[in-house]
Structure formats: C-alpha cells, structure tokens
Amino acid sequence: MKTIKTFGLFAAIVTIAMALFGVSAAMGENTELCETDTETCSAQVYHLHYVASEMEILTGAIDYKCDALYLATTGELGAPQAIEGEFTYSNCNHSCSRSEVEGPVILLLLKTAHEKATLTGTPGAGVRSECPETLECIYSFEDLVGTVKGPLLAKSGNGELIYDHQPLTSTDGLLCPTTPKLDARFVLLNPAYVSS
C-alpha cells in the first residue's frame, strides 16, 4: 500500500512539473543524427561535413556569393541536440570576404517531422562580412533558422541544410544593410538521418 501511495505522489509531482515548465509535444522531439534509418538510433553521427556552393548573401546594396564549409561535432540525444563547429568561406565574388568571429558556432537541432528538423543559431559567434567600399558588418548566428532534411527527403543523397531568405541580424559594423538575407543549400558529405 505504501508503494502505491509513493508512486501516486511521484506521478502527481511529475504532472505538476510538466504543467509548470510547459513540457509538451509542441517543443519537438528528442533529436539526434544517425548513420542509418532505423526506429531507434544505434549508430549516432558524431562528425558533420556540410558544403555549400554559391551561398548567397542578399544585402540590397550588393548581393554576393561565396562557397562555404561547416565542420561540426554533435552532442548527445536531446531536445534539441547541440551541434558545435566552424564555418569557413572561400571564392566570394565582388572581392567580398566572410570570416567567423567569436567561434565556435553552436546550433540547436530539433526534429519536427520524419527526416526533418530545424537548426537554430545561438548567441555568441558571428560572421564578419566585408565588401570593399560597400559594407563591413558582423552578423550574428542568433535566431538564424535553417531546415535540415535527412537522406530520405533531401535532394542530395546524404542530407542537406537549407537557409531560404533567412534574415541576418547585424551586431556591429559600418554601412550595414537593414534587411540582409541568407540563401544557402549545404549538402552533407556522409549520410545523417534525422532520428529521435
């Protein structure tokens, strides 16, 4: 009888805590990237290698393109799963350049549907964006949201990360455009299935 009362008390405390902290399905599922498409992840992906050709930065004053690389490591299963890495940029046109500042970049991956997740930037790291005599700005990764698709939904065979007209927030600089946006399609070099 004492066990039943203890269990009932524990269940009541869990229910109250869930109500107080707003735990719900709307928060997203536990998330991790896996090497295979299975119901439960038996082989987590720990290293990511995303590549983007002609990522586009739309500033209004000057629109320019760069190639980009994101090398990262993944954290453990979580809601969301943390991903930490570094962006490098090359081959920017119009004599522009981009470089990471205050890295590493921490992004949060949260599964939203089968083989689909959002990847949201956190405060801290940013990108210095420079084009001669046009702009010199630092943009934050905070609140930058991309869509991750696993191999079953992606146009590429391994998975992809897409930024579709995502607003960029300037944190410092000169001649910074007021409404810059990012368009990019990063492709994974090795398969990573969105799992939970």
C-alpha positions in Angstrom: 0.0 0.0 0.0 2.9 2.4 0.8 4.4 1.7 -2.7 1.1 2.7 -4.4 0.9 5.9 -2.3 4.6 6.7 -3.2 4.0 6.1 -6.8 0.9 8.2 -6.8 2.7 11.1 -5.2 5.6 10.8 -7.7 3.1 10.8 -10.6 1.4 13.9 -9.2 4.7 15.7 -8.8 5.8 14.8 -12.4 2.4 16.1 -13.7 2.7 19.4 -11.8 6.3 19.9 -13.0 5.3 19.2 -16.6 2.5 21.8 -16.3 4.8 24.4 -14.6 7.6 24.0 -17.1 5.4 23.7 -20.2 6.6 20.4 -21.4 4.6 19.3 -24.4 4.9 17.7 -27.8 5.0 21.1 -29.4 8.5 21.6 -28.1 9.8 19.0 -30.5 11.2 15.5 -30.1 14.4 14.2 -28.8 16.8 14.6 -31.7 20.0 13.0 -32.9 21.6 12.3 -36.3 22.2 8.7 -37.1 24.2 6.7 -39.7 21.2 4.5 -40.6 17.4 4.9 -41.0 16.2 2.9 -38.0 13.4 3.4 -35.5 16.0 3.8 -32.7 19.4 5.2 -33.3 22.2 2.5 -32.8 25.0 4.5 -34.6 25.0 8.2 -33.9 26.7 10.6 -36.3 29.3 12.5 -34.4 31.0 14.5 -37.2 29.3 16.6 -39.8 30.8 17.9 -43.0 28.4 20.3 -44.8 29.4 22.0 -48.1 27.6 24.9 -49.9 28.4 26.1 -53.4 27.5 29.7 -54.1 25.8 30.5 -50.8 24.2 33.9 -51.4 24.1 37.0 -49.2 21.4 39.4 -50.2 22.1 42.9 -48.8 20.3 45.2 -51.2 23.4 47.3 -51.5 25.4 44.4 -53.0 24.4 40.8 -53.4 27.3 38.4 -53.3 28.1 34.7 -53.3 30.6 32.5 -51.5 31.4 28.8 -51.1 31.1 27.6 -47.5 32.1 24.7 -45.4 30.7 23.8 -41.9 32.7 21.2 -39.9 31.0 20.2 -36.7 30.6 17.7 -34.0 27.2 16.6 -32.5 26.2 16.3 -28.9 24.2 13.6 -27.3 20.5 12.9 -27.9 18.5 15.9 -26.7 15.5 18.2 -27.4 17.3 19.9 -29.0 20.6 18.3 -29.9 23.6 20.7 -29.8 25.9 20.9 -32.8 29.2 22.8 -32.4 31.5 23.7 -35.3 33.2 26.2 -37.5 32.2 27.8 -40.8 34.9 28.7 -43.4 34.2 30.7 -46.6 36.0 30.9 -49.9 35.6 32.1 -53.5 33.5 35.1 -52.7 32.7 37.3 -55.7 32.7 41.1 -55.9 36.0 41.0 -53.9 33.9 40.3 -50.7 35.0 38.1 -47.8 33.4 36.3 -44.9 35.1 35.1 -41.7 33.9 33.6 -38.5 34.3 35.6 -35.3 33.9 34.6 -31.7 33.6 30.9 -32.7 32.8 28.1 -32.4 29.3 28.3 -33.7 26.7 26.4 -31.7 23.5 25.4 -33.5 20.5 23.6 -32.0 18.9 20.7 -34.0 15.3 19.9 -33.2 13.3 17.2 -35.0 9.9 18.5 -36.3 8.8 15.6 -38.5 10.0 12.4 -40.2 13.5 13.1 -41.6 13.1 16.9 -40.9 14.4 19.3 -38.3 15.1 22.9 -37.6 18.6 24.2 -36.9 18.6 27.4 -34.9 21.6 29.6 -34.1 22.5 30.7 -30.6 24.1 33.9 -29.3 27.9 34.2 -29.3 29.6 33.5 -32.6 29.1 35.6 -35.7 30.4 36.3 -39.2 32.4 39.3 -40.4 31.1 40.2 -43.9 33.2 42.7 -45.9 32.8 44.1 -49.5 35.2 46.9 -50.5 33.6 50.4 -50.1 30.2 48.9 -49.7 29.8 47.1 -46.4 31.7 45.9 -43.3 29.4 44.2 -40.9 29.3 41.5 -38.3 26.2 39.3 -38.4 25.0 37.1 -35.5 24.0 33.4 -35.8 21.4 34.0 -33.1 17.9 33.1 -34.2 19.1 32.2 -37.7 16.9 29.2 -38.6 17.7 26.6 -41.2 15.8 23.5 -42.3 17.6 20.1 -42.1 16.4 17.2 -44.3 17.7 13.7 -43.9 18.7 11.5 -46.9 15.1 10.3 -47.5 13.8 13.8 -48.1 16.9 15.7 -49.4 17.7 16.4 -53.0 21.2 15.2 -52.2 21.7 11.6 -51.3 23.1 12.2 -47.8 21.1 15.1 -46.3 21.0 18.9 -46.5 20.7 22.1 -44.6 18.7 24.9 -46.3 18.6 28.6 -45.4 15.8 30.2 -47.5 15.8 34.0 -47.4 16.7 33.9 -43.7 17.1 37.4 -42.1 20.5 38.2 -40.8 20.9 40.4 -37.7 23.8 42.9 -37.7 25.6 43.3 -34.3 28.3 45.7 -35.4 29.8 47.4 -38.4 29.7 50.2 -40.9 27.3 50.6 -43.8 25.3 47.6 -42.7 22.1 46.9 -44.7 18.9 47.0 -42.7 17.3 43.8 -44.2 20.1 41.4 -45.3 19.1 37.8 -46.0 20.9 34.4 -46.4 20.1 31.9 -49.2 22.1 28.7 -49.0 21.9 24.9 -49.6 24.5 22.9 -47.6 25.0 19.3 -48.7 26.2 16.6 -46.3 29.2 14.5 -47.5 28.1 11.5 -45.4 24.6 10.3 -44.6 22.9 11.6 -41.5 19.3 10.5 -40.8 17.1 12.7 -38.5 16.2 10.4 -35.6 14.8 10.5 -32.1 
